[in-house]
Amino acid sequence: MTTVLGIETSCDETAAAVVRSVEGSAGGEILSNTVYSQIADHAAFGGVVPEIAARAHVEGLDAIVARSLADADVTLDDIDAVAVTAGPGLIGGLIVGMMTAKAICTARSLPLVAINHLEGHALTPRLTDGMPFPYLLLLVSGGHTQILLVRGLGDYERWGTTIDDALGEAFDKTAKLLGLPYPGGPAVEREARNGDATRFPLPRPMKGEERLDFSFSGLKSAVRRQASELAPLTAQDVHDLCASFQAAVTDTLRDRMLRALRRYRGEVSDHPAALVVAGGVAANQAIRAMLEDVCKDEKTRLYAPPQSLCSDNAAMIAWAGIEHLETGTATGMDVAPRSRWPLDEAAASLIGAGRRGAKA
């Protein structure tokens, strides 16, 4: 059995976790999963402020690591390695996490494993369910919206990505322009429950196109135009705009995923189709319900992690570290953080693809 301490500081959650591989099992055991959310620190600004996030990581990470070890009822003497998010993300936060991990590894002579944050999301179903490779991944978060074929550890093929805004970013910006609190995704979802999704005929960007990319900037702009025409907005206007926005997102995702699943069956015909949805936006219940319907119609298994593992967390980082350790791919201490780090290094550079110089 391998026991790994995971550290995650890529955005506005300060997180640490202890995860252990289970002998004779394909999955792992989460001994602790401690997350400090900085929502209150950023709420007044309507979004994450990188400098505030980095300062909060500096102030809180040591205590979070200590608490995670205590919750797991282990000490650093019981830890076999430290896994840490090395990117992609806000560079200030990544530096804090990596320096802390390097300090622990140096003091305890432990191996360090630098993990791609997106890979942590991609491997979550293997931690919780022991899911075998290959499978299809829909990654939807504040910074990324991608469809990837997960063939194996370190073997990822990007089939689609956003050409402008990530989906979580579109939710947050829509909430902000409608005067809703931060974080915007849950706020839009709450408002949409009392709205008429048919009132506003918002666009479904990229729907019907063979390419599997996404675009949400035009949808966000359409919401702004409708809001400007109606101003001042009533409470019902806000409900209906949120419902119409969420319906447009859901319809767009349905079209993209139907096409992706059919491509999967054509290219990976020797394995049963399986779809994993991960990232913070995977907690949206309307999106989950749509994906369940799509997978039922397509006779495909859907895996959606528990909500505690949808948003940023260190358990997924620790597990990814275990997978790499067990294949002999520990990292040297000279590794540096990367603000951009695509899972598919060979994919063409597009806006949102995670390459340096592209917009997030």
C-alpha positions as CSV (number, residue, x, y, z in Angstrom):
1,M,0.0,0.0,0.0
2,T,1.2,3.5,-0.8
3,T,0.1,6.6,1.3
4,V,0.4,10.0,-0.3
5,L,-0.1,13.5,0.9
6,G,-1.7,15.7,-1.7
7,I,-1.6,19.5,-1.9
8,E,-3.8,21.6,-4.2
9,T,-3.5,25.4,-4.5
10,S,-4.1,26.2,-8.1
11,C,-6.9,28.7,-7.6
12,D,-9.1,29.7,-4.6
13,E,-9.2,26.5,-2.6
14,T,-6.4,25.7,-0.2
15,A,-6.5,21.9,0.1
16,A,-4.6,18.9,1.5
17,A,-5.6,15.2,1.6
18,V,-4.2,11.9,2.5
19,V,-5.0,9.0,0.1
20,R,-3.9,5.3,0.3
21,S,-3.9,2.7,-2.3
22,V,-5.8,-0.4,-1.4
23,E,-4.1,-3.8,-1.8
24,G,-6.0,-6.0,-4.2
25,S,-8.2,-3.1,-5.3
26,A,-8.1,-0.9,-8.4
27,G,-9.2,2.1,-6.4
28,G,-8.0,4.0,-3.4
29,E,-9.1,5.0,0.1
30,I,-9.5,8.7,1.0
31,L,-8.2,9.0,4.6
32,S,-8.8,12.8,4.7
33,N,-9.8,15.5,2.3
34,T,-9.5,19.0,3.8
35,V,-10.5,22.1,1.8
36,Y,-10.5,25.7,2.8
37,S,-12.6,27.7,0.4
38,Q,-11.7,31.4,-0.1
39,I,-15.2,32.4,-1.4
40,A,-15.6,34.9,1.4
41,D,-12.3,36.5,0.5
42,H,-13.2,37.1,-3.1
43,A,-17.0,37.7,-2.9
44,A,-16.7,41.5,-2.8
45,F,-14.8,41.5,-6.0
46,G,-17.2,39.2,-7.9
47,G,-14.4,36.8,-8.9
48,V,-11.0,35.4,-7.9
49,V,-8.3,38.0,-7.2
50,P,-4.9,36.2,-7.8
51,E,-2.9,38.3,-5.2
52,I,-5.6,37.7,-2.5
53,A,-5.7,34.0,-3.4
54,A,-1.9,33.6,-3.1
55,R,-1.8,35.4,0.2
56,A,-4.6,33.2,1.6
57,H,-2.6,30.1,0.6
58,V,0.5,31.3,2.3
59,E,-1.5,32.1,5.5
60,G,-3.5,28.8,5.6
61,L,-1.7,26.0,3.9
62,D,0.5,24.8,6.8
63,A,-2.6,24.5,9.1
64,I,-4.6,22.7,6.3
65,V,-1.8,20.2,5.9
66,A,-1.6,19.6,9.6
67,R,-5.3,19.2,9.9
68,S,-5.4,16.7,7.0
69,L,-2.7,14.6,8.6
70,A,-4.6,14.7,11.9
71,D,-7.9,13.8,10.3
72,A,-6.2,10.8,8.6
73,D,-4.7,9.8,11.9
74,V,-1.2,9.7,10.3
75,T,2.0,11.6,10.7
76,L,4.6,12.5,8.1
77,D,6.4,9.3,9.1
78,D,3.6,7.4,7.5
79,I,3.7,9.3,4.2
80,D,5.5,7.7,1.2
81,A,5.4,10.7,-1.1
82,V,4.0,14.2,-1.6
83,A,1.9,15.0,-4.7
84,V,1.3,18.6,-5.5
85,T,-0.5,20.5,-8.3
86,A,2.1,22.0,-10.5
87,G,-0.3,23.6,-13.0
88,P,-2.3,24.8,-14.7
89,G,-3.6,27.6,-12.5
90,L,-2.8,30.9,-10.9
91,I,1.0,31.1,-10.7
92,G,1.1,32.6,-7.2
93,G,-0.9,29.9,-5.7
94,L,1.0,27.2,-7.5
95,I,4.3,28.5,-6.1
96,V,2.9,28.4,-2.6
97,G,1.8,24.8,-2.9
98,M,5.0,23.6,-4.7
99,M,7.3,25.3,-2.2
100,T,5.5,23.7,0.7
101,A,5.6,20.3,-0.9
102,K,9.3,20.6,-1.7
103,A,10.1,21.7,1.9
104,I,8.3,18.6,3.3
105,C,10.0,16.3,0.8
106,T,13.4,17.8,1.5
107,A,13.0,17.6,5.3
108,R,11.7,14.0,5.2
109,S,13.6,12.7,2.1
110,L,10.4,11.9,0.3
111,P,9.7,11.7,-3.4
112,L,7.9,14.6,-5.0
113,V,5.2,14.1,-7.7
114,A,4.2,17.2,-9.7
115,I,0.6,16.7,-10.9
116,N,-1.4,18.3,-13.7
117,H,-4.6,19.6,-12.1
118,L,-6.6,18.5,-15.1
119,E,-5.2,15.0,-14.7
120,G,-6.4,14.9,-11.2
121,H,-9.9,15.4,-12.4
122,A,-9.4,12.9,-15.2
123,L,-8.3,10.1,-12.8
124,T,-10.9,10.7,-10.1
125,P,-13.2,7.8,-11.2
126,R,-10.2,5.5,-10.8
127,L,-9.8,6.6,-7.2
128,T,-13.4,6.1,-6.3
129,D,-14.6,3.3,-8.6
130,G,-11.5,1.7,-10.0
131,M,-12.6,2.6,-13.5
132,P,-10.5,0.9,-16.2
133,F,-9.1,2.8,-19.2
134,P,-10.2,4.0,-21.7
135,Y,-13.0,6.4,-21.2
136,L,-14.3,9.7,-22.4
137,L,-14.0,12.8,-20.2
138,L,-16.1,16.0,-20.2
139,L,-14.1,18.5,-18.1
140,V,-16.2,21.6,-17.2
141,S,-14.8,24.1,-14.8
142,G,-14.1,27.8,-14.3
143,G,-11.0,27.7,-16.4
144,H,-11.5,24.7,-18.8
145,T,-14.2,23.2,-21.0
146,Q,-12.8,20.2,-22.8
147,I,-13.7,16.7,-24.2
148,L,-10.8,14.3,-23.9
149,L,-10.2,10.6,-24.6
150,V,-8.5,9.2,-21.6
151,R,-6.6,6.2,-23.0
152,G,-4.2,5.6,-20.0
153,L,-2.1,7.3,-17.5
154,G,-0.4,10.2,-19.3
155,D,-2.2,9.3,-22.5
156,Y,-4.8,12.0,-23.3
157,E,-6.3,13.1,-26.6
158,R,-8.2,16.3,-26.7
159,W,-11.2,16.1,-29.0
160,G,-12.8,19.5,-28.2
161,T,-12.1,22.7,-26.2
162,T,-13.6,26.1,-25.8
163,I,-12.5,28.7,-28.3
164,D,-13.3,31.5,-25.9
165,D,-14.8,31.4,-22.4
166,A,-14.8,28.3,-20.3
167,L,-18.3,27.2,-19.1
168,G,-17.7,28.0,-15.5
169,E,-16.5,31.5,-16.5
170,A,-19.6,32.0,-18.6
171,F,-21.8,31.1,-15.6
172,D,-19.8,33.5,-13.3
173,K,-19.9,36.4,-15.8
174,T,-23.7,35.9,-16.5
175,A,-24.3,36.0,-12.7
176,K,-22.3,39.1,-12.4
177,L,-24.1,41.0,-15.1
178,L,-27.4,40.0,-13.6
179,G,-26.4,41.3,-10.1
180,L,-26.1,37.8,-8.6
181,P,-23.6,36.9,-5.8
182,Y,-20.3,35.1,-6.3
183,P,-19.8,32.2,-7.0
184,G,-22.0,32.7,-10.0
185,G,-22.6,29.1,-11.1
186,P,-24.7,28.0,-8.1
187,A,-26.4,31.4,-8.1
188,V,-27.6,31.0,-11.7
189,E,-28.7,27.5,-11.1
190,R,-30.8,28.6,-8.1
191,E,-32.4,31.4,-10.0
192,A,-33.1,29.1,-13.0
193,R,-35.3,26.9,-10.9
194,N,-38.0,29.6,-10.8
195,G,-37.7,30.7,-14.4
196,D,-39.2,30.1,-17.8
197,A,-36.5,28.5,-19.9
198,T,-38.4,29.3,-23.1
199,R,-38.9,33.0,-22.6
200,F,-35.7,34.1,-24.3
201,P,-34.5,32.4,-27.5
202,L,-30.8,32.5,-26.7
203,P,-28.2,31.0,-29.2
204,R,-26.8,27.5,-29.0
205,P,-23.2,28.2,-30.1
206,M,-21.5,25.4,-32.2
207,K,-24.6,23.2,-32.1
208,G,-24.8,21.1,-35.2
209,E,-21.1,21.4,-36.1
210,E,-19.0,18.3,-36.6
211,R,-16.0,19.7,-34.7
212,L,-16.4,19.1,-31.0
213,D,-15.3,22.5,-29.7
214,F,-17.3,24.9,-27.6
215,S,-18.1,28.6,-27.6
216,F,-19.8,30.5,-24.8
217,S,-18.8,34.2,-25.4
218,G,-21.7,34.8,-27.8
219,L,-24.2,33.3,-25.5
220,K,-23.0,35.5,-22.6
221,S,-23.3,38.5,-24.9
222,A,-26.9,37.6,-25.9
223,V,-27.8,37.5,-22.2
224,R,-26.3,41.0,-21.8
225,R,-28.3,42.4,-24.7
226,Q,-31.5,40.9,-23.3
227,A,-30.8,42.3,-19.9
228,S,-30.0,45.8,-21.3
229,E,-33.3,45.8,-23.3
230,L,-35.3,44.9,-20.2
231,A,-33.5,47.2,-17.6
232,P,-34.4,47.7,-14.9
233,L,-34.8,43.9,-14.4
234,T,-37.5,42.4,-12.2
235,A,-36.9,39.3,-10.1
236,Q,-38.8,37.3,-12.7
237,D,-36.7,38.7,-15.5
238,V,-33.6,37.4,-13.7
239,H,-35.2,34.0,-13.1
240,D,-36.1,33.7,-16.8
241,L,-32.8,34.9,-18.1
242,C,-31.0,32.3,-15.9
243,A,-33.3,29.5,-16.9
244,S,-32.9,30.4,-20.6
245,F,-29.1,30.6,-20.2
246,Q,-28.9,27.3,-18.5
247,A,-31.2,25.7,-21.1
248,A,-29.0,27.0,-23.9
249,V,-25.9,25.6,-22.2
250,T,-27.5,22.3,-21.6
251,D,-28.7,22.0,-25.2
252,T,-25.2,22.8,-26.5
253,L,-23.6,20.3,-24.2
254,R,-26.1,17.6,-25.3
255,D,-25.2,18.1,-28.9
256,R,-21.5,18.1,-28.3
257,M,-21.6,14.9,-26.1
258,L,-23.9,13.0,-28.5
259,R,-21.3,13.6,-31.2
260,A,-18.4,12.7,-28.9
261,L,-20.0,9.4,-27.8
262,R,-20.7,8.4,-31.4
263,R,-17.1,9.2,-32.3
264,Y,-15.9,7.2,-29.3
265,R,-17.9,4.1,-30.4
266,G,-16.4,4.4,-33.8
267,E,-12.8,4.8,-32.7
268,V,-12.7,2.7,-29.5
269,S,-15.1,-0.1,-30.6
270,D,-13.3,-2.8,-28.6
271,H,-14.2,-1.2,-25.2
272,P,-17.7,-0.3,-23.8
273,A,-18.4,3.4,-23.9
274,A,-18.0,5.2,-20.6
275,L,-18.4,9.0,-19.9
276,V,-16.9,10.8,-17.0
277,V,-17.9,14.4,-16.1
278,A,-15.6,16.3,-13.9
279,G,-14.8,19.8,-12.7
280,G,-16.8,22.3,-10.6
281,V,-19.6,22.8,-13.2
282,A,-20.3,19.0,-13.0
283,A,-22.1,19.8,-9.8
284,N,-24.9,21.5,-11.8
285,Q,-28.0,19.3,-11.5
286,A,-29.5,20.3,-14.8
287,I,-26.3,19.4,-16.6
288,R,-26.1,16.1,-14.8
289,A,-29.7,15.2,-15.6
290,M,-29.1,15.9,-19.3
291,L,-25.9,13.8,-19.3
292,E,-27.8,10.9,-17.6
293,D,-30.5,11.1,-20.4
294,V,-27.9,11.2,-23.1
295,C,-26.0,8.2,-21.7
296,K,-29.2,6.2,-21.2
297,D,-30.2,6.8,-24.8
298,E,-26.6,5.9,-26.0
299,K,-26.3,2.9,-23.7
300,T,-23.3,4.4,-22.1
301,R,-22.2,4.4,-18.4
302,L,-22.0,7.8,-16.9
303,Y,-19.7,8.5,-13.9
304,A,-20.1,11.8,-12.0
305,P,-18.0,12.2,-8.9
306,P,-19.5,13.1,-5.6
307,Q,-19.8,16.8,-5.2
308,S,-16.9,17.0,-2.8
309,L,-14.7,15.7,-5.6
310,C,-16.1,17.8,-8.4
311,S,-14.6,21.1,-7.3
312,D,-10.9,21.6,-6.6
313,N,-9.6,19.1,-4.0
314,A,-6.3,17.5,-3.0
315,A,-7.6,13.9,-2.9
316,M,-7.6,13.7,-6.7
317,I,-4.0,15.1,-6.6
318,A,-2.9,12.5,-4.1
319,W,-4.4,9.7,-6.1
320,A,-2.8,10.9,-9.3
321,G,0.5,10.9,-7.4
322,I,-0.1,7.3,-6.4
323,E,-0.8,6.3,-10.0
324,H,2.4,7.9,-11.1
325,L,4.5,6.5,-8.3
326,E,3.2,3.0,-9.0
327,T,4.5,3.4,-12.6
328,G,7.8,4.8,-11.5
329,T,7.3,8.4,-12.6
330,A,8.2,10.5,-9.6
331,T,9.3,14.1,-10.3
332,G,12.7,15.7,-9.6
333,M,12.9,18.6,-7.1
334,D,13.8,21.0,-9.9
335,V,10.3,21.0,-11.4
336,A,8.7,24.4,-11.8
337,P,5.0,25.5,-11.7
338,R,3.3,26.0,-15.0
339,S,0.4,28.5,-15.4
340,R,-0.5,26.7,-18.7
341,W,-0.2,23.0,-19.0
342,P,-2.4,21.1,-21.5
343,L,-3.1,17.5,-20.9
344,D,-2.7,16.8,-24.6
345,E,0.6,18.4,-25.5
346,A,0.2,17.5,-29.2
347,A,-3.1,19.3,-29.6
348,A,-3.3,22.3,-31.8
349,S,-3.1,25.6,-29.8
350,L,-6.6,27.1,-29.5
351,I,-7.9,29.8,-27.2
352,G,-8.7,28.0,-23.9
353,A,-6.5,25.0,-24.8
354,G,-4.2,25.6,-21.9
355,R,-1.1,26.6,-23.9
356,R,1.1,29.5,-22.8
357,G,0.0,32.6,-24.6
358,A,-3.6,31.5,-25.0
359,K,-6.5,33.1,-23.1
360,A,-7.9,31.0,-20.2
